[in-house]
Amino acid sequence: MPAKIGVFYSAEFAQQAVADRALTGISHRAGAASVALFDRVLEAAFEQVVRLPAWPVPAGAERPAVAVVFVPRLAGIATVQTPGSTARLLEYVIEAYAPSGERIDSWTIHAKSRREGPWGARDDPLYPAALRDAAAQLLTSVATRSALTRSAYASFGSTRLDPPALLLAATTPCAPAALKSWRLQALS
């Protein structure tokens, strides 16, 4: 989308270990991977992404010059084992705010991965696979959220909403620079 957006990663989101909901005594250091996931997806979906040092904006501080502020949260991780297979489940909650601080949207992504056979904490292909599922869901969901497309276009000075073009742009597998170039051509 042709918009400048902000993202705020809380210290809890970016650094703290998250206890597995299903396996006692197991925790995951999901912060760095989650930040990288959101950075890559938001950079592919929007013209410019700015990391904000705080949200909400402290009293007396200038509001960010962005269309939307994203604040993701990792709601939970679970590793589910059944005879013969293991699944990893990730749950992200994404809240979107207007620069004024008003919440304009909120949604949840339930990502998963599964493999046959036993699971071991040392060699865990389930987590990267679940992150790929989360990235795909985030990329496609951003383009279809009406509150986000309205805010993005309003900041760009246009009232034209074209969700099919946005969805196509968001789901086209190509390099970020090519995606941005194609997206601008498709929306003009």
N, C-alpha and C positions, 0 to 999 in steps of 0.2 A: 504494500500500500504506500502511496506517496505521502508519507507522514513521518515526522520526528516524534519519537515516543521516549518515555523514561521508564526505567526499571529500578526497583529497589530490592536488594537482597538483604534481609535481616541477618544478623550474626547467627541466629539460630538456624536459619535456612542454609547459610553458607558454610558453617563450621561444626555444628554439633552432631554427634553420633545419634542415630535414630534406632531405637530398640525394635527388633523384629516382633511383630504382633503374634506370630505363630510359633516361633522357636525361642524358648526361654534361654536367656544368657547370651543371645546373639544380638549384636548391634552393627549398624552399617554406617560408615562414614560416607554419606551420600552427598554432602554439600558441594564439593568441588565439581563432581560430575553433573550435579543438578544445575549449578551456575553455568557450566559450559554448555549444557543442553539448552537452557533458556537463552543464553547469549547467541548461539548459532541460529536457533529458530527465529528469534526476534530480528536478528540482522538479515535473515533471508526474507522475512515477511514485510519489513518496513524500510523506508529510505534511510533513516538514521536512528540509532539507539544510544541513549545517554544514560549512564549509571548515576543514580542519585545517591548522595551520601546519607540522606535521612528521608523518612516518610512517616507520618505527615510532615510537611515543611514546618520548621520551628517558627514560633510567633515572631513577627517582624521580618522574617526572611522573604526574599523574593520568590514568587511562584515560578516553577520551572516553565520554560517556553517550549512545551511539548503538547501534543494532542491528547495523549493518554499516558497514565502511569500504571505499569504492571507491578503487582506485588505477589510473587508466587510463594507458596508454602507447601512443604512436604507433609502431607497429612498422615502418611503411614507406609510401612513396608511390611510385607508378610511373605514368608517362604512356606509354601504348603507342600507337604510330602504325602504321597499316596503310594501304595504298593506299585512299584514299577515306574513312577514318574515324580517329578518335582516341578513346581510352578513358583514364579516370583511375581508378586503383585506390588505395584507402586500406585500411590494415590497422591496427586497434586491438586491443590486448590489454587486457582488463579483469581485474584481480584483486580479489577481495572477501575481506575479513578480518573475523574476530570482533574485538571491542574488545580482547581479550586478546593479539592479534597473530597468532593462528593463521589461516592461509589456509584459507578454507572453500570457495572456488570460483575458477575462472579460465576465461575463454573468449575467443575471438577473433572479431572482426567483420571481414568482408571486404566493404567497400562499393565501389560502382563507378558510373560514369556514362560515357555514350558519346554521341558526336555524329558526324554525317556531315560530311565536308569537312575542310579543313585546320585546324590548331590554331595559335594564336598565344599567346605568353605574356602579351601585353598585354591581350587580351580573352579571359578564360578562364572560360566558363560551366561547365566540367567540374568544377571544385573545389566550388562551391556545390551542384551536383547530387549529387556524391558524398557531401558532408556530409549532405544530406537523406536519402540512402539509409542512411548510418551511423546517423542519428538514429532512423529507423524501425526498423532492426534492433536498436538498443540498447533502445528502448522496449519492443518485443515480447519481447526476450530476457530482460530483467530480470523480467518477470512470469512467466516459465516456468521459471526456475532454481529447483529445489527447495530447494537450500541457502539461497538468499536468502529465499524465502517462509517457510521454517521460522524463520530468524533474525528476520525482520520480525515475524511473529506472536508469537514467544516474547517479544520486547521489548514487544509491545503487551499481553501478558498473556493471550494466547489460544492455543489449540492448533488452532484451526479453520483448515484449509487449503482454499482454494477457488480453485485455479488458473484455471478458466474465467472466474470473475468478475474475477479479477485481470487476466487477459489482455484481457477486454472493456474493463475500466477503462483499461488501458494503451494500447489501440488506438483508443479513442473520440476522434475529432477534435473537441475543444472547448477553450474557454479553460481555463487551469490552475485558476482558482478554481472554475469549474463542474465540472471534472473531479474536484477534491478533494471537493467537496460530493456529487457523484453517487457517487463511490467509497465514501465513508463510508456513504451510504444503502444501497448495494448490498451492503456487507459486514456491515451490522447485522442 
